[in-house]
């Protein structure tokens, strides 16, 4: 058996053994909220919230633009202003 073949076989055995070990929930640590309260958790939550606000803002602006020049545009414009204010409040528009 050549060295390359031996190392390939060894790698396949390691992969097979690792795949055979089930992910047992008994070994999982309980969720104590550490991630949600960490800086990474806060950043992920803020990113998701800002993404939703930006999407809603864009939809309201698109609806207002479609009805531009008519009284029907006002509610959508007001809604866009509210989403913009939410984005400012959560710090979404900062660099």
N, C-alpha and C positions, 0 to 999 in steps of 0.2 A: 504494500500500500504506500503510495507516495505521500509526502508531507502535506501537499495541498488537499488531497483526498481525505487524509486523516483529520485535518482541521475542519473541513466541510462536514464530515460525519459528526465530529464533536459539536459543532455549532448546531446541527440539526437535532442532536440529542438534547442539548440545552434548551432549544426552542420548544421541543416536544414536552419536556418535563415542565417548563414554565407554563405552557398552555394547559397541561393536565391538572395543575393545582387550581381548584375552584376559588373564586373570589367569595370567601365566606363572610357574610355580614356579621358573624360573631366576632370577627377580628377587627371590625370597624370601631373607631372611637365614637362616642355619642356626640351629637351636635350641641356644642355649648355656646354657639353664637360668636365664636372668636373671629371667624372670617367676616361675618356681617359687620362686626364692630372694628375691623382692622382698616388701615388706610387703603388697602387694595379693595376691600369690600365696599367701602364708601365710594371709591373712585368708580367701581363697576356699577354701583347703584346710580350714581350721578350721571354716568355716561348713558345708561339706559333711559333714565328720566329725560335727559336733554335730547336724546334721539327722538323720543316720543313727542316732546314739545316742539322740536324743529319740524317734524313731520306734520303735526297738526297746524303749525303756523303756515307752512307751505300750502297746505290744503285750503286753509281759510283765505290766504292771499290769492290763490288760483281762482277760488269761487268769487272773490271780490273783483278780481280783474275781468272775469267773464261777464259780470253785470255792471261794469264800470259805466259811470254816467247816468245810472238809474238809481232811484231810491232803494231798490232791492239790494244794492251793494253795501249799504250801510251796516246791516247786521254782521256781514262777513268781515268787514273792515274792523268793526268793534271787537269781534272774536279774535282776529289776528292781533290786535293791540293787546288783548288779554294774554294771549300766548306769548307775545314778546315780553310782557311784564313778568310772566312766570319764568321765562328763560333768564331774565335779569336777576330775579329773586334767587334762583338756584345756581347762578354763576355760570350759565351755559355759554354766554357770549364772550367770555374772557379768553385770552390766548393761553 
